[in-house]
């Protein structure tokens, strides 16, 4: 009987300790959570995990374009092949199928200037920019190989492809043409280099839509509410004995 009473007396403490550990665990998971964005393209889907914690400015900038629908209907307008051009990239996020530029936000700070990691390795996504360090706006590129030269040039990596890298590789494998219009394109990838209308929308690699995938773990606040409820229940239970 004494052991049973001791166990009953300790039960609230055990429950509270368990709930506290759960709060710490899930709170940690919540703090480490990363945003995930899906690109639906004319050649397949590309899923990207963003580095919210290490690249907050870049991620916020990218998500603003995604959530505003600005990237929808844009093209992948430039590819570079490592075997002939020294780097491997697939670039997009700047132009619509008619060659016109999308609306762009103000340039952002180059976060790689103070913290180079993560690097421009295969499968990462980074912001394109001009020769000015803090000039990135909407354009991004996927690294299709390890590009250490882009690290030394300080291009900010802000995410990693977690699904659909084969789609990125497929875009890079396309033939390229030089096209002129509102903007001149020197390395524009096309589906069929023998097509009658080379720059028709259905002959280009198009980012049909970009969407944020909600992937948030259980909130630590919900766990804390559970702790409070557990404590209240335990106290009421003791008073009723």
LINVENMO-V373533 format. One record per residue. N is the residue number from 1. OMEGA is omega in degrees with one decimal (none if undefined). BURIAL is 1 if it has 24 or more other ideal C-beta (glycine too) atoms within 12 Angstrom, else 0. Layout:
# LINVENMO-V373533
n=N omega=OMEGA burial=BURIAL
n=N omega=OMEGA burial=BURIAL
This chain:
# LINVENMO-V373533
n=1 omega=-179.6 burial=0
n=2 omega=-179.8 burial=0
n=3 omega=-179.9 burial=0
n=4 omega=179.0 burial=0
n=5 omega=178.1 burial=0
n=6 omega=179.3 burial=0
n=7 omega=178.3 burial=0
n=8 omega=-179.5 burial=0
n=9 omega=-178.0 burial=0
n=10 omega=-175.0 burial=0
n=11 omega=178.3 burial=0
n=12 omega=179.5 burial=1
n=13 omega=179.1 burial=0
n=14 omega=-179.4 burial=0
n=15 omega=-179.8 burial=1
n=16 omega=178.5 burial=1
n=17 omega=179.3 burial=0
n=18 omega=-179.6 burial=0
n=19 omega=178.3 burial=1
n=20 omega=177.9 burial=0
n=21 omega=176.7 burial=0
n=22 omega=179.9 burial=1
n=23 omega=179.2 burial=1
n=24 omega=-177.0 burial=0
n=25 omega=-177.0 burial=0
n=26 omega=175.6 burial=1
n=27 omega=176.8 burial=0
n=28 omega=178.9 burial=0
n=29 omega=179.7 burial=0
n=30 omega=-179.1 burial=1
n=31 omega=-177.8 burial=0
n=32 omega=-176.5 burial=0
n=33 omega=179.8 burial=0
n=34 omega=176.8 burial=1
n=35 omega=177.1 burial=1
n=36 omega=-179.8 burial=1
n=37 omega=176.3 burial=1
n=38 omega=172.3 burial=1
n=39 omega=169.7 burial=1
n=40 omega=-177.7 burial=1
n=41 omega=179.6 burial=1
n=42 omega=179.9 burial=1
n=43 omega=-179.4 burial=1
n=44 omega=-176.8 burial=0
n=45 omega=175.5 burial=1
n=46 omega=-179.4 burial=1
n=47 omega=-172.6 burial=1
n=48 omega=172.4 burial=1
n=49 omega=-175.7 burial=1
n=50 omega=-178.8 burial=1
n=51 omega=-176.0 burial=1
n=52 omega=-173.0 burial=1
n=53 omega=-176.2 burial=0
n=54 omega=-178.2 burial=1
n=55 omega=-173.3 burial=1
n=56 omega=-178.2 burial=0
n=57 omega=-179.4 burial=1
n=58 omega=-180.0 burial=1
n=59 omega=179.1 burial=1
n=60 omega=178.3 burial=0
n=61 omega=-179.5 burial=1
n=62 omega=-178.3 burial=1
n=63 omega=177.1 burial=1
n=64 omega=176.8 burial=1
n=65 omega=-178.9 burial=1
n=66 omega=-175.8 burial=1
n=67 omega=177.2 burial=0
n=68 omega=-179.8 burial=0
n=69 omega=-175.3 burial=0
n=70 omega=-179.5 burial=1
n=71 omega=-176.9 burial=1
n=72 omega=179.0 burial=1
n=73 omega=177.2 burial=1
n=74 omega=-177.6 burial=1
n=75 omega=167.5 burial=1
n=76 omega=-165.9 burial=1
n=77 omega=-177.1 burial=1
n=78 omega=172.0 burial=1
n=79 omega=175.8 burial=1
n=80 omega=-176.9 burial=1
n=81 omega=-175.9 burial=0
n=82 omega=-177.7 burial=0
n=83 omega=-178.0 burial=0
n=84 omega=-173.9 burial=0
n=85 omega=172.4 burial=0
n=86 omega=176.3 burial=0
n=87 omega=177.9 burial=1
n=88 omega=179.9 burial=1
n=89 omega=169.6 burial=1
n=90 omega=-171.3 burial=1
n=91 omega=178.4 burial=1
n=92 omega=174.8 burial=1
n=93 omega=-176.7 burial=1
n=94 omega=-169.4 burial=1
n=95 omega=176.7 burial=1
n=96 omega=-175.7 burial=1
n=97 omega=177.4 burial=1
n=98 omega=178.2 burial=0
n=99 omega=-179.7 burial=0
n=100 omega=-178.5 burial=0
n=101 omega=175.6 burial=0
n=102 omega=174.5 burial=1
n=103 omega=-175.7 burial=0
n=104 omega=176.6 burial=1
n=105 omega=177.7 burial=0
n=106 omega=178.2 burial=0
n=107 omega=-178.5 burial=0
n=108 omega=176.8 burial=1
n=109 omega=176.9 burial=1
n=110 omega=-175.5 burial=1
n=111 omega=179.2 burial=1
n=112 omega=-178.5 burial=1
n=113 omega=179.9 burial=0
n=114 omega=-180.0 burial=0
n=115 omega=-172.3 burial=0
n=116 omega=-179.5 burial=0
n=117 omega=-0.9 burial=0
n=118 omega=-174.1 burial=1
n=119 omega=177.6 burial=1
n=120 omega=179.3 burial=1
n=121 omega=-177.9 burial=1
n=122 omega=176.7 burial=1
n=123 omega=179.0 burial=1
n=124 omega=175.3 burial=1
n=125 omega=-176.8 burial=1
n=126 omega=177.0 burial=1
n=127 omega=172.2 burial=1
n=128 omega=178.5 burial=1
n=129 omega=174.1 burial=1
n=130 omega=177.2 burial=0
n=131 omega=176.7 burial=0
n=132 omega=-173.4 burial=0
n=133 omega=-177.0 burial=0
n=134 omega=-175.3 burial=0
n=135 omega=-178.4 burial=0
n=136 omega=175.7 burial=1
n=137 omega=-174.6 burial=1
n=138 omega=-172.0 burial=1
n=139 omega=-179.5 burial=1
n=140 omega=172.9 burial=1
n=141 omega=173.0 burial=1
n=142 omega=172.7 burial=1
n=143 omega=-179.5 burial=1
n=144 omega=173.2 burial=1
n=145 omega=170.9 burial=1
n=146 omega=-177.8 burial=0
n=147 omega=-178.5 burial=1
n=148 omega=178.6 burial=0
n=149 omega=178.2 burial=0
n=150 omega=173.2 burial=1
n=151 omega=-179.2 burial=1
n=152 omega=177.3 burial=0
n=153 omega=174.1 burial=0
n=154 omega=170.3 burial=1
n=155 omega=-173.1 burial=1
n=156 omega=172.8 burial=1
n=157 omega=-177.5 burial=1
n=158 omega=178.9 burial=1
n=159 omega=-175.9 burial=1
n=160 omega=174.7 burial=1
n=161 omega=178.1 burial=1
n=162 omega=175.9 burial=1
n=163 omega=177.1 burial=0
n=164 omega=177.4 burial=1
n=165 omega=176.3 burial=1
n=166 omega=177.2 burial=0
n=167 omega=176.9 burial=1
n=168 omega=178.8 burial=1
n=169 omega=179.6 burial=1
n=170 omega=177.6 burial=1
n=171 omega=-179.4 burial=1
n=172 omega=-177.6 burial=1
n=173 omega=-178.6 burial=0
n=174 omega=173.1 burial=1
n=175 omega=-179.9 burial=0
n=176 omega=176.3 burial=1
n=177 omega=170.3 burial=1
n=178 omega=-177.7 burial=0
n=179 omega=179.2 burial=1
n=180 omega=-179.7 burial=0
n=181 omega=174.4 burial=0
n=182 omega=175.5 burial=0
n=183 omega=177.3 burial=0
n=184 omega=179.0 burial=0
n=185 omega=-178.9 burial=1
n=186 omega=-176.2 burial=0
n=187 omega=-177.0 burial=1
n=188 omega=179.3 burial=1
n=189 omega=178.3 burial=1
n=190 omega=-178.4 burial=1
n=191 omega=-177.6 burial=1
n=192 omega=-177.4 burial=0
n=193 omega=179.1 burial=0
n=194 omega=-178.8 burial=0
n=195 omega=179.5 burial=0
n=196 omega=176.6 burial=0
n=197 omega=-173.7 burial=0
n=198 omega=-175.3 burial=1
n=199 omega=172.0 burial=1
n=200 omega=-175.5 burial=0
n=201 omega=-177.7 burial=0
n=202 omega=176.3 burial=0
n=203 omega=-179.5 burial=1
n=204 omega=174.7 burial=1
n=205 omega=-170.8 burial=1
n=206 omega=171.3 burial=1
n=207 omega=-173.8 burial=1
n=208 omega=178.4 burial=1
n=209 omega=177.3 burial=0
n=210 omega=-177.9 burial=1
n=211 omega=175.7 burial=1
n=212 omega=175.9 burial=1
n=213 omega=178.9 burial=1
n=214 omega=-178.4 burial=0
n=215 omega=-174.1 burial=0
n=216 omega=177.8 burial=0
n=217 omega=179.9 burial=0
n=218 omega=-176.7 burial=0
n=219 omega=177.5 burial=0
n=220 omega=178.2 burial=1
n=221 omega=177.6 burial=0
n=222 omega=178.2 burial=0
n=223 omega=-179.8 burial=1
n=224 omega=176.4 burial=0
n=225 omega=177.0 burial=0
n=226 omega=178.6 burial=1
n=227 omega=-179.0 burial=1
n=228 omega=-179.7 burial=0
n=229 omega=-179.8 burial=0
n=230 omega=179.2 burial=1
n=231 omega=179.9 burial=0
n=232 omega=179.2 burial=0
n=233 omega=-178.2 burial=0
n=234 omega=179.9 burial=1
n=235 omega=-180.0 burial=0
n=236 omega=179.2 burial=0
n=237 omega=-179.0 burial=0
n=238 omega=-179.2 burial=0
n=239 omega=-176.8 burial=0
n=240 omega=-176.0 burial=0
n=241 omega=none burial=0
